[in-house]
Amino acid sequence: MITETINIAGMTCDHCIKSIDEVIKKLPVDKYEVKLGSLYVEYNSEKIERKEILDAITESGFDVINNS
């Protein structure tokens, strides 16, 4: 199980939180919480790769800050 917080640029309101929430809930992650400017996520790397989560965020129109 991998646990991490991904920092996200460009989030300014509750609508931004909802936008991220909508895409992340479709992914096979075990647990997540979206806050202004970040995504806390727990996932199994055998079910989903980190890149897929990052891609979902960027496809929603936001930039990932700590893309390491």
C-alpha angles and dihedrals in degrees: 000000000000120000122190147145116232116202115222127199124212099035109135109153149016090276089061090052090050091050092055091042091055094056098039094051088060092059125085095252121142099219137355143168125195120208131168104290099003149060121210109201140175117196144157110244089213090063101039137008123231089240091062090057092047091047091052090054094049092045086057089061101260132114124234112227102195101042095160 
